Amino acid sequence: MANYILENDYLVATFKAGGAELTSVRRKVDNQECIWQADPAVWARHAPILFPIVGRLKGDQYQVNEAVYSMGQHGFARDQSFSLVDQSSTEITFGLTASPETQKVYPFNFVLDIRYTLREDELNVAYQVINRDQAVMPFSIGAHPAFYCPAQQEQQWEEYHLQFEKPETLDRHLLENGLRSGGTERLLTDKNVLPLHQKLFELDAIVFKDVKSNWVRIVRQSDGKPMVTVTFTGFPYLGIWQKVGADFYCIEPWYGIADATNSSGDFMEKEGVQQLSPEEQFATEYQIKFH
């Protein structure tokens, strides 16, 4: 499958039509790869797009108008082949539309466009969803980029931490087999730094709600240098994930969240679900700065 490349004076970014996925970002100053390279023995993705659900459904099923549909975790968009809509040297747009295949698991006539734009040392990622159906269309959408953070095994301290824009008091919403159990664990109390270590992820992803900050960054503790900053203004949920022991961290802005263990299964009642009227559009974007 062909790769698509955007380039400016700071970065070279590579994409594929499969899942409209970002697969590589290299800094020109030192040729450093910044995106996880999808080692299939660890985690075989780079930066999948989550649509039309984020997280897992209870029983991997949901109901719309009393009809029951099955859908795997994070939805189907990440495994679909997108079409190339438009491309310039610093911007590319991929598109996906409803098909007989998608309507077997998601009975709506949707249009999904993903636009990537390079601006100096920053990549802007924009999502647009259009409802081409005659009925209200429920959906969620989210990001899942994995940032390459090489382990420093010889060092005795934890090598990375998260720095939030503002002091935060945040509880993680605990997962049980991919579903929200209803339990929480306090991770931050009026602080803006969260040390990253493997034990944090033994209970699956960290799921936050109502983050006050507009951005969070991964910082290397040995020298205090930021690696990447993700700006996610307006996103109601934020996921942080690492495959335990792997050389990456994911920062995941979401419009949606996994089902709870007591969810009803009615898609229209699902927490975090967005609803579009016929011909209505939804648009959002986030930014990744590669320091």
N, C-alpha and C positions, 0 to 999 in steps of 0.2 A: 504494500500500500504506500502510495506516495506521501512524502513528508512536505510540509509547507513551512517556509521560513520567513520570519520578520527580522529586520536588522536595522539598527541605528548606530550612533557613535559609541554607545555604551554596552548594548546587549545584542545577542543573537538568540532568538526564541524559535523553537521548532514545535510543530503541531501535526496531528494526524486527523483524518476525516473520521476514523473510528472513534465514536464518542465525542468528537470535536475536542479532543484532549490535548492539553499542553503536555509536551513530552520532554522538553529541555529548555533551560535558559543558561547561557554562558555569559559571564562577564568578560568583556573584551580586555580589560586592564590586566587580567591574570589568567584568562581562559578557564576560570573555575566554574564547574557545573554546580548549579544551585537547586536542581530538581532531582528527586529520587529516581533512579534509573530502572525501576520496576523489575528487580531481581525476582524471577518466578519462584524461587525457593523461599522467599520471604513474603513479598507482597507484589503482585504482578501488575500494579497500576502506578500511574504518575500523579494525575490530578483529575479524577473522574468528576463528571457533572451528575448531580443527583436530581432526578426528575422521573416521574411526577410525585415521588415520595422521597422523604428524607428518613433514613433509619429503617427500622423493621416494622411490619404490620403484625398485629396479634394473629397467630396462626397463619401468617403470610397471606391473609385474605382481607377483603373489605367488601362493603355492600354499597350499592347505589341503586335507589328505587327498587329495593328488595332483591335485586340481582346480585349474585356473589361472584367476585373476581379474585384471582390469585395473582400475586406479584411478589417477587423477591426483594430483599433488602436494597434500599436506595433506588429502586425503580429500574427502568429499561434503557434510558437514554444513553448511559455509559457504554452500552453494548450495541448501539445502533450505528449505522454508517450515515453520517451527515453529508449533505451536499455543500459544495463551495458556492457561496452566494456572491462574495466580492473579495478582492484582495488588492492591496497596494504594498509598497515597500515596508510600511509600518503599521498596517491594519489589515485584519482578515475577519470575515464573517462566515460562519457555518450555519446551515439551516436543517431542521428536521420537521417533517409534517406527519400527520396521522396516516396510517396505512392499515390494510386489513390485518396485518400482524400485530400492530400496536393496539388495535381496537379489540382484539381478543382479551387483552388484560386491562385496557383502559379505554372505555367506550366513549371517547370524546374526540372531536375534530379540532386538533390543536396545531399551532405553529410555534416552534421554538427556535429562536435565533441566538447564537453565541458570537459576540464580537470581541476580539482581542486588539488592543491598541498599545503600541510602544510609545512612551513619552520619556525621553532621556533614560534614567535608570529605573523606570517604573513600567509595569505592565498593568493596563486597565482591562478588566474583564466585565463585560456587560451582558446581562440576560434579558431577553424579551420573550414574553409568552402572549399569544393571541388566541382568543376563543373564537373559532369559526363554527361553533355548534349553535344549535337553536335553544339550548338549555344552559343553565348556570354550570360552569366547569370548575370543579375543585382540583387543586394541585398544590404541591410543594416543590421547592427548588433549593438547591444548595451547592456549595463548593466543597472540594476535598483535596486541595493541593498538598503534596508531600514535599517538604524541603529537606534537601540533603544536608545532614549535620554530622560530619565524620566524628566517630568516637575517638576519645583521647585516652586509651586504656592505661597509659602509664601515669596519668594524673590521678590524684587521690580525691579531688573534689568533683562534684557533679559539674559537667562542662557547660551546660546551657541553662538559662532560665527564661521565663516569659516576663516581659515588661509591658504593663498596661499603661495607657495614656494617663489614667486617673487612678487614685486610690479606690480600691474596690472591696466590697464585702460580698463574697460569692460562695454559694453552695453548689457543689456538683450534684446533679440528679442521677442517682445510681441506676445502673442497667442490670437486668437479670435476663440472660439469654437474649440480649438485644432489645428488651423492652424496659421501659421505665418502671421500676419497682415501687415507686412512691417514697423511697428512702432518699436521704440527702446526707452529704458530708461537707462540713465547712472547710474550704481550702484557703480563703483569704478573708482577713478582717481588717478593713481600712488600710490595705497595703496595695502596692502596684507591682510587686515582684513575686512570681511563683517559681521556685526552683523546680526543675524538671529532673525526675529520676524514675527508674523502671517501676518501682512499686506503685507509682501513681496509676499505671496502666494495667495492673494486674486485674482490676475490676472493669476492664473495657475502657471505652472512650470517656473523657471528661466532657460532660454536657452542662453548659451554663445557660441561664436565662437572664434577660434584662441587664446585660453588661452596660455600664454607663460610658465606658471608653469608646471612642471612635476607632482606635487602633490598638494593636498588640504586636510586639516584635519578639523575635528570638535573639537573645544576646549571649555571646560567648563570655563566660565568666572569667576566664583566665586573663583577658585583656579588656573586658568591658565593651567589646565591639559588637554592634548589631549586625546580624546576618541578613534578616529580611524583616520588613514591616508590612503587615496586612491591615489595610484600612477598610472597615466594613460598616460604615455609617448607615443606620436604619435597619440592619439585620436584627431580628428579635432573639436569635439563638446563636450560640457559638460552640463548636465542638473542637476539642484538642485530642489528638490521638497519636500513638506510636505503637507499632507492632513491637512487643516487648523485646528490647535488646537490639532493635534495628537502628540503622544510621539515618533516621529521618524523624521529623515531627510534622504532623498535619495541623494546619490552622484552618478551620472550616466554618465560614459564615453560612447560616441557614435561614431560610424562610420555611420552617417546618421542623418536625421533631418525631422521634420514634413513638409508636403507640405505647400506652401504659398497659400493665398487666390486666387492668380492669376496663380497658377500652371497649366501647360498645360495638365497634366494627363499622359503624355508619360513617362513611367517608366525609359527609357534610358536617359531622360533629367532631371530627378528628382535631385534636389540639394542633394549632399552628397552620392549619390548612388555609390556603388562599382561595377566594372564590371570584371568578370572572363572569360577568354577564355576557350574553352573546355579542360578539365583535369588540368586546372590551380588551384592552391591552394592559399587561403588567410589565414594568421595567425596573431593574435594579442593577447595581454595579458595585464592584469592589476593586481595590488597587493593591498590587504587590510591589514594594520597593526593594530592590536588590542592592544592598549597601556595598 
